[in-house]
Amino acid sequence: MILVTGGLGFIGSHTVVALQENGYDVVIVDDLSNSSIDVIDGIEASSGIRPLFEEMNLQNSIALSSLFQKHKIKGIIHFAAFKAVGESIQKPVAYYQNNLGSLLNLLAEVEKATSPIPFIFSSSCTVYGEAKELPITENTPIQSAKSPYGNTKQIGEEILSDTVHAIDGFRVISLRYFNPIGAHSSIAIGELPLGRPQNLVPIITQTAAGIFPELTVFGNDYPTADGTNIRDYIHVMDLAEAHVVALERVLEGKSNDAYEVFNLGTGKGSSVLEVIQSFERISGKKLSYKIGARREGDVIAAYADTTKANNILGWKTKRSLDEAVASAWEWEKKAMKFLK
Ligand code: UD1
């Protein structure tokens, strides 16, 4: 049984489906603080299998202990965390408490287990900040975090790399995600931001759906080819499949080191305007947008060097930006019908 924390969230739900498609049994733990219970139906519609589900906040160590007694957990994929950069600046205590408290409670269960339980951690390319070199390799220096959210990812990684030395045989992989977008081909699960979305692609699709009158491009005076920020947008199913490969690596004891880190991106940078153009191309719709001021805290450019993930993890992306944007748009159109 694989424990997927935050398994009803965007990346979590897609990873659950990828795990099921590869024959794994999954138990999801989620506190529904930023997800909907209906996602379970979407997972079942995508994979044909209804996952086990326990509604629980991971800070409840007593409930978590009983979960580990009830299920024979062979591996843990830990997604559950608060993830809004701006909100984390307003609520640092809540972010540190939730993101680090949850991780520590899980590690306390790993410590108690008769044999160490392999662990996959959701990290982020945000740890690199404004990288001095592009593309970003795993050896690109980490910079001091610009937000409590980013700091919880950095500290989480440090906690894990310390813990592998203390628990004999404990294997951990931290996966540093670039920008995940898109939806499973079933269009039964997708990105479901509660409240106003913060990320580019859901804002594009919701603007096209008429929920917002127009999109603001945050700055076109950056030192890039078209003046807008560059990011590495990766199809969420490519990202989900990387988790299956990483899990197999730790389960089968194939890691080179007890603690390993991989960047997960496509290796290709796209500007904000290129993503808008991709949307216009795949949807045949003109998007209403204007150029606005820079958003505080945005880095100019971030895209992955995929060499380590390709050669050592043995994983490659299969899907293009247009495919990812098209699936996000299909998902949005389905949500529109549902709302009517
Ligand atoms: C950032 C972090 C990522 C983190 C995520 C959490 C970096 C490089 N990335 O993603 O690790 O997990 O926050 O949310 O630090 N944009 C607009 N108009 C909009 C919305 C976005 O122009 O209305 C632009 C942004 O300026 C940015 C790009 O779109 O250039 C992507 O933004 P977003 O989707 O929010 O992701 P990041 O900020 O890259």
Residues whose N, C-alpha, C, O or C-beta is under 5 A from the ligand:
A	BS01	UD1	K83 V85 S124 C125 T126 Y177 Q198 N199 L200 I203 T216 V217 F218 N229 R231 V272 R295 D298 V299 A302
